[in-house]
């Protein structure tokens, strides 16, 4: 159960990270 939970957190973090990266790149472009 802990493995699934940690995996879910990892995927969630990765998704958040990519989203944040795209926003940051947009900001730096302007």
N, CA and C atoms as an extended XYZ file, in Angstrom:
90
Properties=species:S:1:pos:R:3:atomname:S:1:resname:S:1:resid:I:1 pbc="F F F"
N         0.840       -1.202        0.000 N   UNK     1
C         0.000        0.000        0.000 CA  UNK     1
C         0.876        1.254        0.000 C   UNK     1
N         1.952        1.218        0.747 N   UNK     2
C         2.827        2.380        0.819 CA  UNK     2
C         3.488        2.641       -0.535 C   UNK     2
N         3.779        1.570       -1.252 N   UNK     3
C         4.413        1.716       -2.559 CA  UNK     3
C         3.488        2.466       -3.509 C   UNK     3
N         2.215        2.105       -3.509 N   UNK     4
C         1.247        2.781       -4.382 CA  UNK     4
C         1.120        4.245       -3.977 C   UNK     4
N         1.074        4.482       -2.689 N   UNK     5
C         0.931        5.850       -2.202 CA  UNK     5
C         2.132        6.697       -2.596 C   UNK     5
N         3.326        6.170       -2.427 N   UNK     6
C         4.537        6.918       -2.789 CA  UNK     6
C         4.594        7.140       -4.296 C   UNK     6
N         4.161        6.142       -5.052 N   UNK     7
C         4.145        6.267       -6.511 CA  UNK     7
C         3.181        7.367       -6.931 C   UNK     7
N         2.026        7.411       -6.296 N   UNK     8
C         1.027        8.434       -6.606 CA  UNK     8
C         1.582        9.823       -6.315 C   UNK     8
N         2.253        9.949       -5.191 N   UNK     9
C         2.844       11.237       -4.820 CA  UNK     9
C         3.899       11.644       -5.842 C   UNK     9
N         4.689       10.678       -6.261 N   UNK    10
C         5.746       10.966       -7.231 CA  UNK    10
C         5.154       11.470       -8.545 C   UNK    10
N         4.129       10.793       -9.021 N   UNK    11
C         3.479       11.204      -10.272 CA  UNK    11
C         2.851       12.585      -10.115 C   UNK    11
N         2.216       12.803       -8.979 N   UNK    12
C         1.575       14.088       -8.717 CA  UNK    12
C         2.625       15.205       -8.703 C   UNK    12
N         3.744       14.933       -8.059 N   UNK    13
C         4.817       15.914       -7.981 CA  UNK    13
C         5.383       16.208       -9.366 C   UNK    13
N         5.541       15.171      -10.167 N   UNK    14
C         6.069       15.331      -11.519 CA  UNK    14
C         5.130       16.189      -12.351 C   UNK    14
N         3.847       15.948      -12.219 N   UNK    15
C         2.850       16.727      -12.958 CA  UNK    15
C         2.905       18.186      -12.528 C   UNK    15
N         2.991       18.417      -11.236 N   UNK    16
C         3.076       19.772      -10.703 CA  UNK    16
C         4.346       20.463      -11.184 C   UNK    16
N         5.432       19.714      -11.199 N   UNK    17
C         6.716       20.260      -11.609 CA  UNK    17
C         6.682       20.713      -13.059 C   UNK    17
N         6.133       19.893      -13.934 N   UNK    18
C         6.054       20.241      -15.354 CA  UNK    18
C         5.153       21.455      -15.552 C   UNK    18
N         4.066       21.505      -14.791 N   UNK    19
C         3.152       22.636      -14.899 CA  UNK    19
C         3.865       23.915      -14.473 C   UNK    19
N         4.583       23.837      -13.367 N   UNK    20
C         5.311       24.988      -12.857 CA  UNK    20
C         6.392       25.423      -13.845 C   UNK    20
N         7.041       24.453      -14.461 N   UNK    21
C         8.089       24.752      -15.432 CA  UNK    21
C         7.533       25.494      -16.629 C   UNK    21
N         6.390       25.060      -17.127 N   UNK    22
C         5.777       25.708      -18.285 CA  UNK    22
C         5.388       27.143      -17.940 C   UNK    22
N         4.856       27.331      -16.737 N   UNK    23
C         4.471       28.680      -16.306 CA  UNK    23
C         5.710       29.562      -16.186 C   UNK    23
N         6.764       29.012      -15.622 N   UNK    24
C         8.000       29.768      -15.443 CA  UNK    24
C         8.588       30.165      -16.793 C   UNK    24
N         8.584       29.246      -17.732 N   UNK    25
C         9.131       29.538      -19.058 CA  UNK    25
C         8.301       30.621      -19.738 C   UNK    25
N         7.003       30.607      -19.517 N   UNK    26
C         6.142       31.638      -20.102 CA  UNK    26
C         6.493       33.001      -19.517 C   UNK    26
N         6.723       33.015      -18.221 N   UNK    27
C         7.049       34.269      -17.554 CA  UNK    27
C         8.391       34.813      -18.033 C   UNK    27
N         9.339       33.937      -18.217 N   UNK    28
C        10.671       34.381      -18.630 CA  UNK    28
C        10.669       34.833      -20.084 C   UNK    28
N         9.731       34.337      -20.864 N   UNK    29
C         9.661       34.728      -22.274 CA  UNK    29
C         9.218       36.178      -22.417 C   UNK    29
N         8.266       36.616      -21.589 N   UNK    30
C         7.748       37.976      -21.699 CA  UNK    30
C         8.741       38.987      -21.156 C   UNK    30
